[in-house]
Amino acid sequence: MLAMVVGAVMIVAALLYVLDRRAKTQPVDYTDLGKIAVGSGVLASGVLYSIGTETVSDVAESVTSAASAAQDMFVGKPEF
């Protein structure tokens, strides 16, 4: 679970860097891209470690239950 969150943060940071460079019509520097991705991953893992795994698990459970409740709204035959 923690690895997925850290991976998602790294991907989002890399995409934001690429989009910023493209908007400025500047070339993407892959060493900077790597530094930003690794730095954001380290920062995210440090924050998650300091919060603790219990809190992250509780948040994951609440998101999962909310997602299943939202799916139940759109599944099945509607009753009026």
N, CA, C and O atoms as CSV, one atom per row, in Angstrom:
chain,resi,resn,atom,element,x,y,z
A,1,MET,N,N,0.822,-1.183,0.000
A,1,MET,CA,C,0.000,0.000,0.000
A,1,MET,C,C,0.873,1.257,0.000
A,1,MET,O,O,0.642,2.184,-0.776
A,2,LEU,N,N,1.868,1.275,0.870
A,2,LEU,CA,C,2.722,2.460,0.941
A,2,LEU,C,C,3.521,2.646,-0.344
A,2,LEU,O,O,3.731,3.768,-0.806
A,3,ALA,N,N,3.957,1.534,-0.907
A,3,ALA,CA,C,4.735,1.621,-2.147
A,3,ALA,C,C,3.889,2.164,-3.291
A,3,ALA,O,O,4.391,2.891,-4.148
A,4,MET,N,N,2.620,1.817,-3.306
A,4,MET,CA,C,1.738,2.325,-4.360
A,4,MET,C,C,1.545,3.829,-4.228
A,4,MET,O,O,1.523,4.539,-5.234
A,5,VAL,N,N,1.407,4.319,-3.014
A,5,VAL,CA,C,1.238,5.754,-2.792
A,5,VAL,C,C,2.505,6.498,-3.201
A,5,VAL,O,O,2.437,7.527,-3.872
A,6,VAL,N,N,3.649,5.981,-2.798
A,6,VAL,CA,C,4.921,6.620,-3.147
A,6,VAL,C,C,5.123,6.593,-4.663
A,6,VAL,O,O,5.572,7.580,-5.245
A,7,GLY,N,N,4.798,5.484,-5.296
A,7,GLY,CA,C,4.917,5.394,-6.749
A,7,GLY,C,C,4.004,6.376,-7.460
A,7,GLY,O,O,4.394,6.993,-8.451
A,8,ALA,N,N,2.794,6.521,-6.955
A,8,ALA,CA,C,1.854,7.470,-7.556
A,8,ALA,C,C,2.356,8.904,-7.411
A,8,ALA,O,O,2.232,9.700,-8.342
A,9,VAL,N,N,2.918,9.236,-6.256
A,9,VAL,CA,C,3.462,10.585,-6.044
A,9,VAL,C,C,4.623,10.836,-7.000
A,9,VAL,O,O,4.740,11.924,-7.562
A,10,MET,N,N,5.477,9.842,-7.186
A,10,MET,CA,C,6.615,9.999,-8.096
A,10,MET,C,C,6.148,10.216,-9.534
A,10,MET,O,O,6.699,11.057,-10.244
A,11,ILE,N,N,5.147,9.472,-9.960
A,11,ILE,CA,C,4.640,9.598,-11.332
A,11,ILE,C,C,3.995,10.961,-11.541
A,11,ILE,O,O,4.213,11.602,-12.569
A,12,VAL,N,N,3.206,11.404,-10.573
A,12,VAL,CA,C,2.553,12.707,-10.701
A,12,VAL,C,C,3.589,13.828,-10.732
A,12,VAL,O,O,3.455,14.767,-11.516
A,13,ALA,N,N,4.607,13.744,-9.900
A,13,ALA,CA,C,5.644,14.778,-9.902
A,13,ALA,C,C,6.375,14.810,-11.244
A,13,ALA,O,O,6.673,15.884,-11.766
A,14,ALA,N,N,6.662,13.638,-11.798
A,14,ALA,CA,C,7.346,13.584,-13.088
A,14,ALA,C,C,6.463,14.151,-14.196
A,14,ALA,O,O,6.943,14.888,-15.057
A,15,LEU,N,N,5.180,13.812,-14.175
A,15,LEU,CA,C,4.276,14.338,-15.197
A,15,LEU,C,C,4.123,15.855,-15.101
A,15,LEU,O,O,4.063,16.542,-16.121
A,16,LEU,N,N,4.063,16.372,-13.883
A,16,LEU,CA,C,3.964,17.819,-13.720
A,16,LEU,C,C,5.211,18.524,-14.234
A,16,LEU,O,O,5.116,19.601,-14.822
A,17,TYR,N,N,6.381,17.924,-14.016
A,17,TYR,CA,C,7.620,18.505,-14.521
A,17,TYR,C,C,7.621,18.521,-16.050
A,17,TYR,O,O,7.977,19.526,-16.666
A,18,VAL,N,N,7.225,17.411,-16.651
A,18,VAL,CA,C,7.207,17.335,-18.120
A,18,VAL,C,C,6.207,18.339,-18.692
A,18,VAL,O,O,6.506,19.023,-19.671
A,19,LEU,N,N,5.022,18.429,-18.086
A,19,LEU,CA,C,4.027,19.383,-18.571
A,19,LEU,C,C,4.510,20.824,-18.418
A,19,LEU,O,O,4.235,21.658,-19.281
A,20,ASP,N,N,5.212,21.125,-17.352
A,20,ASP,CA,C,5.745,22.468,-17.153
A,20,ASP,C,C,6.779,22.801,-18.221
A,20,ASP,O,O,6.779,23.902,-18.770
A,21,ARG,N,N,7.654,21.854,-18.510
A,21,ARG,CA,C,8.685,22.097,-19.531
A,21,ARG,C,C,8.062,22.245,-20.910
A,21,ARG,O,O,8.496,23.078,-21.705
A,22,ARG,N,N,7.048,21.439,-21.193
A,22,ARG,CA,C,6.385,21.536,-22.503
A,22,ARG,C,C,5.641,22.868,-22.635
A,22,ARG,O,O,5.617,23.456,-23.716
A,23,ALA,N,N,5.043,23.340,-21.559
A,23,ALA,CA,C,4.321,24.609,-21.611
A,23,ALA,C,C,5.276,25.769,-21.874
A,23,ALA,O,O,4.897,26.758,-22.500
A,24,LYS,N,N,6.490,25.650,-21.405
A,24,LYS,CA,C,7.492,26.699,-21.620
A,24,LYS,C,C,8.287,26.472,-22.896
A,24,LYS,O,O,9.206,27.235,-23.194
A,25,THR,N,N,7.948,25.437,-23.653
A,25,THR,CA,C,8.652,25.020,-24.874
A,25,THR,C,C,10.155,24.879,-24.635
A,25,THR,O,O,10.973,25.329,-25.437
A,26,GLN,N,N,10.493,24.249,-23.525
A,26,GLN,CA,C,11.882,23.957,-23.200
A,26,GLN,C,C,12.073,22.441,-23.233
A,26,GLN,O,O,11.126,21.693,-22.994
A,27,PRO,N,N,13.281,21.988,-23.526
A,27,PRO,CA,C,13.517,20.542,-23.547
A,27,PRO,C,C,13.476,19.947,-22.128
A,27,PRO,O,O,13.785,20.613,-21.140
A,28,VAL,N,N,13.087,18.682,-22.075
A,28,VAL,CA,C,13.030,17.976,-20.798
A,28,VAL,C,C,14.431,17.480,-20.470
A,28,VAL,O,O,15.044,16.771,-21.268
A,29,ASP,N,N,14.933,17.843,-19.318
A,29,ASP,CA,C,16.231,17.369,-18.852
A,29,ASP,C,C,15.983,16.132,-17.986
A,29,ASP,O,O,15.392,16.220,-16.910
A,30,TYR,N,N,16.442,14.986,-18.474
A,30,TYR,CA,C,16.118,13.724,-17.813
A,30,TYR,C,C,16.821,13.547,-16.473
A,30,TYR,O,O,16.333,12.809,-15.616
A,31,THR,N,N,17.948,14.204,-16.279
A,31,THR,CA,C,18.578,14.129,-14.958
A,31,THR,C,C,17.754,14.897,-13.931
A,31,THR,O,O,17.600,14.455,-12.793
A,32,ASP,N,N,17.222,16.056,-14.342
A,32,ASP,CA,C,16.334,16.796,-13.446
A,32,ASP,C,C,15.049,16.030,-13.195
A,32,ASP,O,O,14.527,16.022,-12.080
A,33,LEU,N,N,14.545,15.392,-14.228
A,33,LEU,CA,C,13.337,14.579,-14.084
A,33,LEU,C,C,13.552,13.464,-13.067
A,33,LEU,O,O,12.689,13.208,-12.227
A,34,GLY,N,N,14.690,12.809,-13.145
A,34,GLY,CA,C,15.005,11.753,-12.190
A,34,GLY,C,C,15.148,12.274,-10.772
A,34,GLY,O,O,14.681,11.651,-9.818
A,35,LYS,N,N,15.796,13.421,-10.641
A,35,LYS,CA,C,15.958,14.016,-9.306
A,35,LYS,C,C,14.618,14.393,-8.699
A,35,LYS,O,O,14.387,14.175,-7.509
A,36,ILE,N,N,13.741,14.954,-9.506
A,36,ILE,CA,C,12.425,15.354,-9.006
A,36,ILE,C,C,11.609,14.132,-8.619
A,36,ILE,O,O,10.952,14.132,-7.578
A,37,ALA,N,N,11.642,13.090,-9.442
A,37,ALA,CA,C,10.872,11.886,-9.138
A,37,ALA,C,C,11.386,11.206,-7.873
A,37,ALA,O,O,10.596,10.822,-7.010
A,38,VAL,N,N,12.691,11.059,-7.760
A,38,VAL,CA,C,13.264,10.411,-6.571
A,38,VAL,C,C,13.053,11.272,-5.334
A,38,VAL,O,O,12.721,10.752,-4.269
A,39,GLY,N,N,13.238,12.566,-5.459
A,39,GLY,CA,C,13.037,13.460,-4.325
A,39,GLY,C,C,11.609,13.455,-3.822
A,39,GLY,O,O,11.371,13.450,-2.614
A,40,SER,N,N,10.658,13.454,-4.740
A,40,SER,CA,C,9.256,13.421,-4.316
A,40,SER,C,C,8.911,12.078,-3.688
A,40,SER,O,O,8.103,12.017,-2.761
A,41,GLY,N,N,9.515,11.006,-4.182
A,41,GLY,CA,C,9.288,9.688,-3.575
A,41,GLY,C,C,9.848,9.598,-2.170
A,41,GLY,O,O,9.216,9.039,-1.273
A,42,VAL,N,N,11.040,10.153,-1.983
A,42,VAL,CA,C,11.651,10.149,-0.651
A,42,VAL,C,C,10.823,10.996,0.309
A,42,VAL,O,O,10.586,10.596,1.449
A,43,LEU,N,N,10.388,12.149,-0.147
A,43,LEU,CA,C,9.571,13.018,0.695
A,43,LEU,C,C,8.241,12.354,1.059
A,43,LEU,O,O,7.810,12.410,2.211
A,44,ALA,N,N,7.599,11.732,0.084
A,44,ALA,CA,C,6.320,11.060,0.353
A,44,ALA,C,C,6.500,9.883,1.296
A,44,ALA,O,O,5.677,9.670,2.186
A,45,SER,N,N,7.568,9.115,1.111
A,45,SER,CA,C,7.783,7.978,2.011
A,45,SER,C,C,8.104,8.449,3.416
A,45,SER,O,O,7.694,7.804,4.380
A,46,GLY,N,N,8.821,9.549,3.563
A,46,GLY,CA,C,9.106,10.098,4.885
A,46,GLY,C,C,7.848,10.580,5.580
A,46,GLY,O,O,7.673,10.364,6.779
A,47,VAL,N,N,6.976,11.229,4.835
A,47,VAL,CA,C,5.715,11.697,5.420
A,47,VAL,C,C,4.853,10.508,5.833
A,47,VAL,O,O,4.274,10.509,6.919
A,48,LEU,N,N,4.765,9.501,4.977
A,48,LEU,CA,C,3.958,8.327,5.315
A,48,LEU,C,C,4.544,7.567,6.498
A,48,LEU,O,O,3.801,7.031,7.320
A,49,TYR,N,N,5.850,7.519,6.589
A,49,TYR,CA,C,6.481,6.846,7.723
A,49,TYR,C,C,6.204,7.591,9.019
A,49,TYR,O,O,5.945,6.975,10.053
A,50,SER,N,N,6.258,8.916,8.962
A,50,SER,CA,C,6.027,9.690,10.186
A,50,SER,C,C,4.568,9.640,10.623
A,50,SER,O,O,4.274,9.700,11.817
A,51,ILE,N,N,3.665,9.533,9.671
A,51,ILE,CA,C,2.243,9.420,10.013
A,51,ILE,C,C,1.973,8.076,10.672
A,51,ILE,O,O,1.215,7.987,11.637
A,52,GLY,N,N,2.596,7.042,10.145
A,52,GLY,CA,C,2.392,5.709,10.697
A,52,GLY,C,C,1.518,4.877,9.786
A,52,GLY,O,O,0.688,5.401,9.045
A,53,THR,N,N,1.715,3.581,9.851
A,53,THR,CA,C,0.983,2.695,8.954
A,53,THR,C,C,-0.466,2.506,9.378
A,53,THR,O,O,-1.312,2.177,8.547
A,54,GLU,N,N,-0.766,2.710,10.662
A,54,GLU,CA,C,-2.143,2.534,11.104
A,54,GLU,C,C,-3.044,3.591,10.481
A,54,GLU,O,O,-4.153,3.287,10.040
A,55,THR,N,N,-2.571,4.820,10.447
A,55,THR,CA,C,-3.368,5.904,9.875
A,55,THR,C,C,-3.571,5.693,8.387
A,55,THR,O,O,-4.669,5.904,7.873
A,56,VAL,N,N,-2.529,5.283,7.697
A,56,VAL,CA,C,-2.627,5.046,6.259
A,56,VAL,C,C,-3.588,3.899,5.987
A,56,VAL,O,O,-4.362,3.957,5.031
A,57,SER,N,N,-3.552,2.857,6.811
A,57,SER,CA,C,-4.470,1.740,6.639
A,57,SER,C,C,-5.908,2.170,6.877
A,57,SER,O,O,-6.811,1.745,6.157
A,58,ASP,N,N,-6.129,3.012,7.886
A,58,ASP,CA,C,-7.476,3.506,8.160
A,58,ASP,C,C,-8.010,4.335,6.998
A,58,ASP,O,O,-9.175,4.212,6.620
A,59,VAL,N,N,-7.151,5.176,6.436
A,59,VAL,CA,C,-7.567,5.991,5.295
A,59,VAL,C,C,-7.860,5.101,4.094
A,59,VAL,O,O,-8.836,5.329,3.379
A,60,ALA,N,N,-7.029,4.094,3.868
A,60,ALA,CA,C,-7.253,3.187,2.744
A,60,ALA,C,C,-8.564,2.430,2.904
A,60,ALA,O,O,-9.287,2.225,1.928
A,61,GLU,N,N,-8.876,2.013,4.130
A,61,GLU,CA,C,-10.137,1.309,4.368
A,61,GLU,C,C,-11.336,2.224,4.125
A,61,GLU,O,O,-12.336,1.790,3.554
A,62,SER,N,N,-11.249,3.471,4.548
A,62,SER,CA,C,-12.373,4.389,4.354
A,62,SER,C,C,-12.566,4.719,2.875
A,62,SER,O,O,-13.697,4.856,2.407
A,63,VAL,N,N,-11.459,4.846,2.143
A,63,VAL,CA,C,-11.569,5.103,0.706
A,63,VAL,C,C,-12.165,3.894,0.008
A,63,VAL,O,O,-12.989,4.047,-0.894
A,64,THR,N,N,-11.764,2.697,0.407
A,64,THR,CA,C,-12.298,1.481,-0.197
A,64,THR,C,C,-13.782,1.342,0.082
A,64,THR,O,O,-14.546,0.975,-0.810
A,65,SER,N,N,-14.203,1.628,1.308
A,65,SER,CA,C,-15.626,1.521,1.622
A,65,SER,C,C,-16.432,2.581,0.883
A,65,SER,O,O,-17.556,2.315,0.456
A,66,ALA,N,N,-15.874,3.781,0.727
A,66,ALA,CA,C,-16.572,4.833,-0.017
A,66,ALA,C,C,-16.669,4.474,-1.492
A,66,ALA,O,O,-17.684,4.747,-2.133
A,67,ALA,N,N,-15.625,3.865,-2.031
A,67,ALA,CA,C,-15.649,3.467,-3.438
A,67,ALA,C,C,-16.675,2.365,-3.666
A,67,ALA,O,O,-17.384,2.384,-4.672
A,68,SER,N,N,-16.767,1.406,-2.749
A,68,SER,CA,C,-17.754,0.335,-2.923
A,68,SER,C,C,-19.169,0.882,-2.770
A,68,SER,O,O,-20.084,0.415,-3.448
A,69,ALA,N,N,-19.362,1.863,-1.893
A,69,ALA,CA,C,-20.680,2.478,-1.751
A,69,ALA,C,C,-21.059,3.243,-3.019
A,69,ALA,O,O,-22.217,3.226,-3.435
A,70,ALA,N,N,-20.090,3.907,-3.624
A,70,ALA,CA,C,-20.357,4.630,-4.868
A,70,ALA,C,C,-20.664,3.661,-6.001
A,70,ALA,O,O,-21.512,3.946,-6.846
A,71,GLN,N,N,-19.990,2.529,-6.028
A,71,GLN,CA,C,-20.266,1.536,-7.063
A,71,GLN,C,C,-21.651,0.936,-6.884
A,71,GLN,O,O,-22.316,0.620,-7.870
A,72,ASP,N,N,-22.096,0.774,-5.650
A,72,ASP,CA,C,-23.420,0.219,-5.397
A,72,ASP,C,C,-24.517,1.143,-5.917
A,72,ASP,O,O,-25.608,0.681,-6.251
A,73,MET,N,N,-24.240,2.432,-5.988
A,73,MET,CA,C,-25.238,3.365,-6.501
A,73,MET,C,C,-25.487,3.153,-7.988
A,73,MET,O,O,-26.582,3.437,-8.473
A,74,PHE,N,N,-24.502,2.666,-8.713
A,74,PHE,CA,C,-24.609,2.565,-10.156
A,74,PHE,C,C,-24.749,1.139,-10.663
A,74,PHE,O,O,-24.707,0.906,-11.871
A,75,VAL,N,N,-24.913,0.187,-9.764
A,75,VAL,CA,C,-25.014,-1.201,-10.152
A,75,VAL,C,C,-26.424,-1.688,-9.855
A,75,VAL,O,O,-27.014,-1.343,-8.831
A,76,GLY,N,N,-26.941,-2.479,-10.750
A,76,GLY,CA,C,-28.246,-3.081,-10.502
A,76,GLY,C,C,-29.371,-2.318,-11.173
A,76,GLY,O,O,-29.162,-1.349,-11.903
A,77,LYS,N,N,-30.561,-2.793,-10.898
A,77,LYS,CA,C,-31.766,-2.224,-11.489
A,77,LYS,C,C,-32.223,-1.035,-10.642
A,77,LYS,O,O,-32.355,-1.160,-9.425
A,78,PRO,N,N,-32.463,0.103,-11.269
A,78,PRO,CA,C,-32.912,1.244,-10.474
A,78,PRO,C,C,-34.338,1.036,-9.971
A,78,PRO,O,O,-35.190,0.503,-10.681
A,79,GLU,N,N,-34.577,1.463,-8.746
A,79,GLU,CA,C,-35.900,1.357,-8.149
A,79,GLU,C,C,-36.385,2.745,-7.803
A,79,GLU,O,O,-35.714,3.500,-7.098
A,80,PHE,N,N,-37.558,3.069,-8.308
A,80,PHE,CA,C,-38.118,4.399,-8.042
A,80,PHE,C,C,-39.324,4.294,-7.168
A,80,PHE,O,O,-39.935,5.310,-6.834
